[in-house]
């Protein structure tokens, strides 16, 4: 029996159609990403080698990857990699996959730091609350050489991965990693911060079962479930953050667009805040609420 001779172009075409039939989002991108991963190359190089024949081992292993994706396992879990601010981060089932929207948090922190006077003389103290993969903390450490950065998470597995990512990017010695629930690890010391930044769990309990399978079945519920209404952790951070901020310090929180009005009202009711803002994401949806203390 003759075995079909597969070349890259034909295999990508067939795979894209297969994933489309399985209702996988962005099927062509997915097919290319997983084939590049299998061949240990880049998507660009695939296009430069469209007529390259593939050996049976690569074809068999690639089909295994595609079956996993067809079963709705996230592409990032299959490859173990997610890009965030042009940096590669290792990801797995114990951490939330970094989203592009979260880059808004980093951008706003950088803007605050760049607006501070005498940056060369004043070290900025920043806490990434609920660091997960470490994407926020590592990105800030890469771009703010003078900053002192803490990164906390309730999950020991998440912290281990965040440390691996910090070592990968050469900033492990500039981030202090601490395990604990929200501000609990800092309750008995006198740590005072300039900035607290957080992408907390904010999926409403009543909406959890309607999440896509890639999220609901594969990403950690601990990093997603914001309890009834999704506001549980958002409210705790808004209420407790001022105790850990210096005068004029900022707290920045990512949330669902539908939660921003309530968060802004909570801030308005707290006399310890003197300024509040709502920042839109790349889709022009309200995404980040930030407030400054007296």
VENSULMO-V395977 format. One record per run of one state. SS is the DSSP state (helix for helix, strand for strand, loop for the rest). FROM is the first residue (numbers start at 1). LEN is the number of residues. If there is no record, write none. Layout:
BEGIN
ss-><SS SS>
from-><FROM FROM>
len-><LEN LEN>
END
This chain:
BEGIN
ss-><loop strand helix loop helix loop helix loop strand loop helix loop helix loop strand loop strand loop helix loop strand loop helix loop strand loop helix loop helix strand loop helix loop strand loop strand loop helix loop helix loop helix loop strand loop helix loop helix strand loop helix loop strand loop strand loop>
from-><1 7 8 22 27 40 43 48 53 54 56 71 75 80 81 85 87 91 100 116 125 130 135 144 148 154 156 169 172 175 180 182 187 193 199 203 204 205 211 213 217 221 224 225 226 228 231 232 245 255 257 270 273 281 286 294>
len-><6 1 14 5 13 3 5 5 1 2 15 4 5 1 4 2 4 9 16 9 5 5 9 4 6 2 13 3 3 5 2 5 6 6 4 1 1 6 2 4 4 3 1 1 2 3 1 13 10 2 13 3 8 5 8 1>
END
